[in-house]
Amino acid sequence: MSRLSGDALKEYAEKCRESKKTGNYDWLNVVPYDSRFPNTNQTGNCRENFIDYFRCKNLYGEDYKPCNYFHKMYRVICPKFW
């Protein structure tokens, strides 16, 4: 198990804050650990991110940038043929 150094953790936190403002999550290529889905089968994680993306868009509108996080996560974790 690798651990982030203090500087790397600060850089990650800064990128997260910036992404929340801009809605740009392109730098995030791996889905962060979600304790609701601890197993190898990530179908539930895929489904929840997909649902959360459209729920966020319906609640906050098309221009709400933080919804892009859910879009990025379901695009990374869900199989392309779905």
N, CA, C and O of each residue as an XYZ file, in Angstrom:
328
protein
N       0.851     -1.178      0.000
C       0.000      0.000      0.000
C       0.891      1.234      0.000
O       1.716      1.409      0.896
N       0.729      2.070     -0.983
C       1.558      3.275     -1.047
C       0.860      4.419     -0.329
O      -0.367      4.479     -0.250
N       1.656      5.295      0.174
C       1.122      6.459      0.869
C       1.614      7.708      0.159
O       2.730      7.748     -0.358
N       0.774      8.713      0.143
C       1.153      9.974     -0.473
C       1.976     10.788      0.501
O       1.684     10.821      1.696
N       3.003     11.444     -0.009
C       3.776     12.349      0.839
C       2.941     13.596      1.103
O       1.913     13.810      0.460
N       3.377     14.399      2.032
C       2.640     15.614      2.377
C       2.451     16.536      1.192
O       1.367     17.086      0.999
N       3.508     16.712      0.384
C       3.421     17.594     -0.781
C       2.474     17.034     -1.840
O       1.688     17.773     -2.434
N       2.554     15.728     -2.070
C       1.682     15.107     -3.073
C       0.220     15.186     -2.640
O      -0.669     15.389     -3.468
N      -0.021     15.027     -1.353
C      -1.384     15.117     -0.836
C      -1.928     16.535     -0.970
O      -3.098     16.725     -1.303
N      -1.089     17.520     -0.712
C      -1.497     18.919     -0.867
C      -1.796     19.234     -2.328
O      -2.761     19.933     -2.635
N      -0.960     18.713     -3.230
C      -1.173     18.934     -4.663
C      -2.485     18.286     -5.122
O      -3.241     18.879     -5.891
N      -2.743     17.067     -4.643
C      -3.991     16.374     -4.976
C      -5.197     17.165     -4.463
O      -6.184     17.335     -5.179
N      -5.113     17.641     -3.231
C      -6.216     18.415     -2.642
C      -6.455     19.697     -3.429
O      -7.601     20.093     -3.639
N      -5.379     20.346     -3.866
C      -5.507     21.580     -4.650
C      -6.165     21.293     -6.003
O      -7.023     22.053     -6.451
N      -5.761     20.196     -6.650
C      -6.379     19.824     -7.930
C      -7.870     19.540     -7.748
O      -8.684     19.902     -8.598
N      -8.219     18.893     -6.640
C      -9.634     18.602     -6.366
C     -10.431     19.883     -6.187
O     -11.533     20.008     -6.721
N      -9.882     20.838     -5.438
C     -10.582     22.115     -5.234
C     -10.748     22.863     -6.552
O     -11.811     23.419     -6.830
N      -9.693     22.871     -7.358
C      -9.739     23.561     -8.648
C     -10.755     22.894     -9.584
O     -11.501     23.578    -10.285
N     -10.777     21.569     -9.590
C     -11.715     20.846    -10.450
C     -13.157     21.113    -10.052
O     -14.036     21.195    -10.909
N     -13.400     21.246     -8.763
C     -14.761     21.524     -8.307
C     -15.236     22.879     -8.821
O     -16.416     23.054     -9.124
N     -14.312     23.838     -8.917
C     -14.663     25.170     -9.421
C     -14.861     25.164    -10.935
O     -15.817     25.748    -11.447
N     -13.947     24.495    -11.649
C     -13.956     24.555    -13.110
C     -14.784     23.456    -13.768
O     -15.257     23.624    -14.893
N     -14.964     22.328    -13.072
C     -15.680     21.205    -13.664
C     -14.809     20.358    -14.565
O     -15.320     19.481    -15.262
N     -13.502     20.598    -14.571
C     -12.575     19.846    -15.413
C     -11.928     18.738    -14.584
O     -11.098     19.007    -13.716
N     -12.310     17.504    -14.857
C     -11.770     16.357    -14.137
C     -10.921     15.481    -15.053
O     -10.749     14.295    -14.773
N     -10.392     16.032    -16.130
C      -9.613     15.247    -17.086
C      -8.349     14.653    -16.473
O      -7.889     13.602    -16.918
N      -7.788     15.293    -15.476
C      -6.561     14.803    -14.843
C      -6.813     13.550    -14.006
O      -5.870     12.824    -13.692
N      -8.049     13.291    -13.645
C      -8.397     12.162    -12.787
C      -8.673     10.947    -13.668
O      -9.732     10.856    -14.290
N      -7.720     10.012    -13.721
C      -7.827      8.861    -14.616
C      -8.227      7.573    -13.914
O      -8.471      6.557    -14.565
N      -8.294      7.613    -12.596
C      -8.640      6.438    -11.807
C      -9.792      6.811    -10.890
O      -9.810      7.901    -10.318
N     -10.740      5.919    -10.754
C     -11.879      6.172     -9.873
C     -11.410      6.045     -8.426
O     -10.854      5.012     -8.054
N     -11.620      7.066     -7.608
C     -11.220      6.971     -6.201
C     -11.983      5.859     -5.481
O     -13.088      5.492     -5.882
N     -11.389      5.332     -4.426
C     -12.013      4.254     -3.657
C     -13.333      4.721     -3.066
O     -13.429      5.815     -2.510
N     -14.333      3.890     -3.193
C     -15.649      4.170     -2.627
C     -16.015      2.993     -1.729
O     -16.192      1.875     -2.213
N     -16.128      3.235     -0.436
C     -16.360      2.152      0.521
C     -17.716      1.473      0.334
O     -17.941      0.396      0.887
N     -18.613      2.073     -0.425
C     -19.897      1.423     -0.700
C     -19.737      0.252     -1.663
O     -20.603     -0.621     -1.729
N     -18.626      0.227     -2.416
C     -18.394     -0.805     -3.425
C     -17.005     -1.414     -3.232
O     -16.107     -1.161     -4.035
N     -16.814     -2.224     -2.163
C     -15.479     -2.744     -1.864
C     -15.063     -3.926     -2.737
O     -13.885     -4.284     -2.748
N     -15.977     -4.533     -3.455
C     -15.683     -5.739     -4.219
C     -15.103     -5.418     -5.588
O     -15.117     -4.273     -6.041
N     -14.596     -6.457     -6.230
C     -14.028     -6.305     -7.561
C     -15.087     -5.904     -8.574
O     -14.818     -5.093     -9.460
N     -16.277     -6.455     -8.459
C     -17.360     -6.136     -9.384
C     -17.821     -4.692     -9.140
O     -18.379     -4.384     -8.086
N     -17.588     -3.834    -10.097
C     -17.888     -2.413     -9.948
C     -19.154     -1.992    -10.692
O     -19.342     -0.808    -10.972
N     -20.017     -2.946    -11.012
C     -21.256     -2.628    -11.718
C     -22.103     -1.635    -10.939
O     -22.645     -0.691    -11.515
N     -22.218     -1.843     -9.638
C     -23.002     -0.930     -8.804
C     -22.415      0.469     -8.786
O     -23.147      1.458     -8.820
N     -21.100      0.550     -8.732
C     -20.417      1.844     -8.752
C     -20.688      2.558    -10.069
O     -20.962      3.758    -10.086
N     -20.613      1.828    -11.156
C     -20.914      2.378    -12.480
C     -22.333      2.926    -12.511
O     -22.562      4.062    -12.925
N     -23.275      2.115    -12.072
C     -24.686      2.497    -12.085
C     -24.937      3.741    -11.233
O     -25.633      4.658    -11.671
N     -24.381      3.783    -10.030
C     -24.616      4.916     -9.131
C     -24.039      6.214     -9.688
O     -24.673      7.264     -9.580
N     -22.844      6.159    -10.283
C     -22.266      7.371    -10.873
C     -23.083      7.843    -12.069
O     -23.257      9.045    -12.268
N     -23.583      6.904    -12.865
C     -24.429      7.251    -14.006
C     -25.707      7.940    -13.527
O     -26.084      8.992    -14.043
N     -26.366      7.341    -12.541
C     -27.604      7.915    -11.996
C     -27.325      9.265    -11.347
O     -28.081     10.217    -11.544
N     -26.238      9.353    -10.571
C     -25.902     10.608     -9.890
C     -25.620     11.736    -10.874
O     -25.947     12.892    -10.603
N     -25.014     11.408    -12.017
C     -24.739     12.438    -13.023
C     -26.045     13.056    -13.529
O     -26.184     14.279    -13.563
N     -26.990     12.218    -13.917
C     -28.242     12.747    -14.457
C     -29.118     13.365    -13.369
O     -29.855     14.314    -13.635
N     -29.044     12.842    -12.166
C     -29.767     13.449    -11.041
C     -29.210     14.850    -10.761
O     -29.971     15.790    -10.534
N     -27.897     14.981    -10.779
C     -27.242     16.275    -10.559
C     -27.645     17.271    -11.644
O     -27.955     18.425    -11.349
N     -27.638     16.827    -12.889
C     -28.030     17.708    -13.998
C     -29.487     18.151    -13.872
O     -29.814     19.305    -14.150
N     -30.352     17.242    -13.458
C     -31.768     17.594    -13.291
C     -31.978     18.574    -12.145
O     -32.813     19.474    -12.245
N     -31.230     18.410    -11.059
C     -31.388     19.283     -9.898
C     -30.768     20.663    -10.098
O     -31.370     21.679     -9.751
N     -29.553     20.691    -10.665
C     -28.790     21.937    -10.730
C     -28.709     22.563    -12.112
O     -28.270     23.705    -12.244
N     -29.120     21.846    -13.136
C     -29.085     22.388    -14.488
C     -27.850     21.960    -15.254
O     -26.887     21.449    -14.684
N     -27.899     22.178    -16.549
C     -26.838     21.737    -17.455
C     -25.503     22.438    -17.220
O     -24.451     21.873    -17.518
N     -25.530     23.643    -16.699
C     -24.304     24.427    -16.566
C     -23.594     24.246    -15.232
O     -22.585     24.909    -14.992
N     -24.078     23.380    -14.363
C     -23.469     23.182    -13.045
C     -22.246     22.276    -13.190
O     -22.384     21.070    -13.395
N     -21.050     22.860    -13.083
C     -19.793     22.174    -13.387
C     -19.475     20.968    -12.495
O     -18.962     19.976    -13.013
N     -19.750     20.995    -11.180
C     -19.408     19.823    -10.363
C     -20.080     18.519    -10.797
O     -19.618     17.444    -10.414
N     -21.146     18.582    -11.575
C     -21.780     17.355    -12.083
C     -20.826     16.586    -12.998
O     -20.975     15.378    -13.177
N     -19.859     17.279    -13.569
C     -18.915     16.626    -14.475
C     -18.102     15.542    -13.777
O     -17.593     14.633    -14.432
N     -17.974     15.631    -12.447
C     -17.265     14.587    -11.701
C     -17.945     13.235    -11.922
O     -17.275     12.248    -12.226
N     -19.254     13.184    -11.774
C     -19.980     11.929    -11.949
C     -19.886     11.439    -13.391
O     -19.795     10.237    -13.638
N     -19.909     12.367    -14.334
C     -19.771     12.005    -15.746
C     -18.418     11.348    -15.992
O     -18.336     10.307    -16.643
N     -17.369     11.953    -15.474
C     -16.022     11.403    -15.649
C     -15.921     10.020    -15.002
O     -15.340      9.106    -15.586
N     -16.476      9.864    -13.812
C     -16.369      8.587    -13.104
C     -17.117      7.472    -13.826
O     -16.603      6.358    -13.936
N     -18.310      7.751    -14.313
C     -19.011      6.661    -15.005
C     -18.383      6.382    -16.359
O     -18.456      5.251    -16.840
N     -17.770      7.372    -16.988
C     -17.084      7.125    -18.265
C     -15.823      6.294    -18.058
O     -15.451      5.513    -18.935
N     -15.159      6.448    -16.916
C     -13.943      5.684    -16.623
C     -14.280      4.247    -16.227
O     -13.633      3.310    -16.693
N     -15.286      4.068    -15.372
C     -15.519      2.752    -14.775
C     -16.482      1.862    -15.566
O     -16.366      0.639    -15.499
N     -17.408      2.430    -16.298
C     -18.392      1.620    -17.033
C     -17.799      1.102    -18.342
O     -17.050      1.817    -19.009
N     -18.128     -0.127    -18.710
C     -17.671     -0.638    -20.005
C     -18.214      0.223    -21.149
O     -19.341      0.715    -21.082
N     -17.422      0.397    -22.175
C     -17.794      1.274    -23.295
C     -19.026      0.774    -24.045
O     -19.789      1.579    -24.579
N     -19.229     -0.535    -24.092
C     -20.339     -1.079    -24.880
C     -21.684     -0.965    -24.180
O     -22.698     -1.346    -24.765
N     -21.739     -0.454    -22.945
C     -23.017     -0.255    -22.262
C     -23.602      0.984    -22.801
O     -24.692      1.382    -22.389
